[in-house]
Every structure is written in structure tokens, then in C-alpha cells.
Amino acid sequence: MLHFLLLGAVLFGLFAVFGKNEAEAPAKIVISAERVATLADGFTRTWRRPPNDRELQGLIDDYIREEVFYREGRAAGLDREDVVIRRRVRQKMEFLAEDITAVEASDEQLAAYLASHPERFTVEERLTFRHVFLSATRRGAAMENDAKLVATELARDAPENVAALGDPFLLGDEFHSLSRSDVARTFGEDFAKQLSATQSGHWQGPIPSGFGLHFVFIGERTPGSLPPLDAIRQSVRQEWLNGRRREAEEALYRKMRDRYQIVIEAAAPPVRAVHSEARQ
């Protein structure tokens, strides 16, 4: 039904355009030599060979067909209030801003960007640890007392049968080389924050999570660090380009926006509010 309505609107619009302009001279469509070369180049890049005469003529005919429909569609007003077309045009303008920034960054620029945004490239601290887990579901009201007993047992120099002190944990009792983000995704942000502040080499806790309580023993800690530029050059270059693109896009938008007077009409007050004020 939508297609039929759209087709009807197109035919109606074209009829209106042709009916009004039938006495006027026909508009001119010029296919320049540069346009023909562009069409041929696009075919060559797609098919890895240049088009023959018949194929090139087909490309030109298709372009003419597209241009005719585009012009008549605009004349019929079909581009107005069309969300898809508006978004496509906006996207093309944003691509224009992106093309402006398509330059290669120097080592000095990349080094300066890395120094200004170290948090984007710093490798996170990694922890290897094991834990004794006390399930909130299983322990219930006995959780606090059980936690004290486990803490006393773990305080010994060499606690025996550590695994038997706690409850089974779905993901296991040991975790190797987890980043802070990995820990947060598994146990929650608060747990990750407390674990990062926990000392290595002896049992500590309990640390709460959404699952229950955890006594942890950090066996290995690899500090976070900022890699040298040569090790992350591609990532820094991509972030630098993204920043340039956003700046150019915003500058282009502001420049174009200044050409317009922006008027935002105030919405009418709700009927109830108007009546309320009238009574007062």
C-alpha cells in the first residue's frame, strides 16, 4: 500500500510539473567528460577492467535516468520532509567534513596527542587471584558469622583445604591475568575497585559482590602502563583522525548554521494550565 501511495504521489507530482511547464523549453542535462571518466573509473575499480563501449553507454544512460528522476522528484517536492533523504544529505555533509581532515599525522602530532590523552591508551593493571566464595543465597542469615569463621581460618600461616571453606562458584576459584574491566564485568564495579586496592601475597576480605562475599588472595599483579608510541601508533593515529574529523565537522556546521536565522516557536501551554491561571 505504501508503494502504491508513493507511486501515486510521484505520478501526481510529475503530472503537475509537466502540465505547468509543457510550454517551457526543456531543461538541459550536461554529461561532462569528467563525469564520463568518473563512471568509467568506478566500473574499472569494481570489475578490475575498463568498460567496453556498450557498457560505458549503459553507465551513461543509467546516470541520465538517475538525474532525470532526481530533478523531477525534487521539482515535485518529493524530497521535502523525507527523513531518509534528510539523513542521507546530512551524512554526505559530514563526509565532506571528514574529507577535509584526510591528512597524514606527523610523529610530533601523534606524540602530542598521546601525551594529552594518556587515559585512552593506558594498558590496564592485570591481576591473578583466587578467592573463597560465600554464597548469599546459601548462607542467608548465617553469612556474617560464617564470614568471621572463614576469616579466622584464612589468617593462619598455612590454612588447610582452602577450597572447602567456601561455596562453589560458577566461574571457578582462580582467575588469571584479569584486567580491571574484566573484573568489573564479572563481579561488579565496586568489587573491582576494592580488589585493585587490595594488597598482594596474603588473604584479605571479605569483599562483597552481587553474588555474596569473597576472600581474595592476589598472587600476581601486573601494573598498568602507557605503551610507547611505536607500539600503538595505529590506534593513536585513528583517534587523532577521529578528533580532527569531529572538530572539522563542528566547525563546518557552525559556519553553515551562522547563515540562518533560527526561530523556535514556543509550544502552546496546556489547556488545564490556562484554565488554572484564569481562575486565579
N, C-alpha and C positions, 0 to 999 in steps of 0.2 A: 504494500500500500504506500509506504514511504517513497519507494522508487517511482510509482505511478504519479504521486503528487509532485515529486521533484521534476519528472519529465514534463508534466503539465505546466508547471511554473516556467520551465525552460522554454517550451513552445510558446506560451503566452508572452513571455518576455521578448523572445525573438520576433514574434509577430508584431508586437508593439514597436520594436526598433525598426524593423524593415518597413512597416506600414508608414512610419513617420518620416523615414529617411529615403524612401524609394526614389524620390526626385533628386536627391543629392548625389554628388559624384562619389564613386566607391572609394573607401579608404585604401591606402597603399600599404602593402606589406613588403618590406625590402629584406631579402636574404643576402646578407653581405658575404664577401669571400671569406672573412674571418669566421662567420657563423658556419659556413660550409666546412671550413678546415676544422672547427671545433667538433662538429658532428662526426667527421671522418676520424678524428683523433680518438673520440670516445669509442667508436666502433673498433678501432685498432687495439686499444687497451683492453677491451673486453674479449675480443676474438683472436688476438695475437697476430693479426694480419690486416692490411688495409682493405677497405670495401671495394668491390668492383663497381662498374658504372651503374648497374641495375640496383645494387644495394645502396649506393650513395643517393640515387634518385629517390629510393624508398625512404631513406632518412630525411631527405629534404621535404618530401610530401608529408611525412608524419609531423615534421616540425610546423609546416604550414597549417596542417589540420589543427594542431595544438594551439597555434597562435590565433587562428580564426575563432575557435571555441572560447579561448581565453578572452579575447576582445569582446565578443558578443555576449559572453557571460557577464563581464563587467558592465557592459552597456545596459544589460537587462537588470543589473543590480543584484546578481546572484552572490556576489562576494560580500555583501553587506550583512552584518550580524551573523556571519557564519563562524562558529567557534573554531572549527578545524582550519579554515583558511587564515583566520587571525593568528592562530598559534603557529602555523607554518611561516607566515610573514615575519612574526616575531623571532622565530628560530633562525630565519635567514639573516635578520639584522644582527642577532647575537653571533652567528657565524662570521659576519662581516667584521665584528669587533675582534673575534678570535684570529682572523687572518691578519689583522693589524699587528698582532703580537707574535706572529710566526717568525721569530728571530732566534738565533742561537745564543745561549748564555755563555759568557766568559767564565773562566775559573774564578776570577775575582768576584764576579756577581754571585756565583754559586756558593763560594766560601762565605760571603757576607750574608747570604740568605740562611745558610746553615747556622751561622753564629747568632742570627736574630731569632731563629725558630728551633732551638735545640730540642724542645719537648716533642716535636713532630717526628724526630728521627732517633731519639734515645732508645737503646735496647733495654727492655725491662729486666729488673732483677729476676733471677730464677732460683727456686727453692726445691730441694729434695727433702721430703719429710715423711714420717709415718705418724699415725695417730691411734689413740684409743677412743672409741666412739661409744657414747652413752645415748641410747635412743630415748627421745622424749615420749614416744608412743608406748614403748615397752616399760619404761621406768615409772612414768606417771608421778605420783606424789612422793615416791621414794628417790627421785632424781637427786635432790640436794644431799641427802645422807649418803647415797651411793657415790656421788662425786667426791665427798670427803674421804671415803674409804679408798677409792682409786688413787686420789692424790697422795695419801699416806703410803700406799704400796709403791707408787712410782718414785717417791722420794728416797727410796733405798738406793744404795750404790749400784746394785745389780738386781733389779726386780725380775722375778721369775715368771715365766709364762705370761708375758705382757698381753698377748692376744686374748687370753682367757678373761682378762679383766673387763673387757668391753663387749659390746654387741656387734653382730655382723653389719658391715657397711657395704651397700650395693656396689660401690666403685672400688672396694678393696681397702687395705690398711696402709699401703705405701704409694707415694706419688713421687715421680722423678722429673726433675728439671721443669717445674711448672712456673710460668710467668705469673705476675700478679693478676693480669687479666684472666688467665686460665683459672686461677684460684677463685677469683670473684665470680666467674661464671658458674663454677661448681658449688661453692659454699656460700656465696653472697659477699657483697662489698664490705660489710662490717668485719666479717671473718678475715678477709684478705688484708684489711688494714691492720688488724691486731696481729695477724701472723707475720706481717712484714716487720713489726716492732718487736717480735719475739726473739730472744737470744738463741744461739745455736748450741748444740752439744749436750743439752740435758732436757728432761721432760718439763713442760710448762703447761699451764692451763688451770681450769678449763676455759676454752674459747667457745662461745655459743654460735650456733648457726641455725638455719631453718630446720635442720634435722634433729638437733639436740645439742649435746655438749661434746667437745673434743679436747683431749690432752695430746699435745703435739711434741715431737722430737725432730728438730731440724738437723739433718745430717750434713747437708752441703748447701752453701749459699754462694751464688754467682752474682756479684754486684752488677747493677745496670751501668751502661756506659754509652757515650756518644761516639759512634764509629767515625773514622776519618773520611774525608770527602771522597777519596778514591774508591772506598768500599760501598758507598751508597750514592754514587754520582747520578745514576739514572733516576732514582727516587727524588733526589733534591732537584734535579732538572725539571721533572714533571711537576713538582709542587711549585717551583718558581714560575713555570709557564702558566699554571693554573692561576696563580696570584696575578700575573700580568694580564691574563685574559679577563679576570674579574674586574681589575682596575680599568682596563680599556673599555669593557662593556658598560661599566658605570659611568665613565667619562662621556662615552658616546650617547648614552641615554640622557644624561643631564644636559648635554649640548642640544640635543633634539628637543627635549622637553621644554627648554627655555624659549622655543619658538611658539609655544602655545600658551594661551590663557586658560588656566584650569578653573572650571566653575563646578563646584559640588553643591547641588541643591539640597537643602535641609529637608528631612522627611517630615511629613505632617505629624503632629502629636497624636497620640492615641485618643480615640473618642472619649473614653472614660476619663482621661486626664483633663480634657477640655471641659467636660460637664462638671468635674470636681472643682475646677478653678472658677467656673461660672457661679456655682453655688456659694463659694467663698466671697 
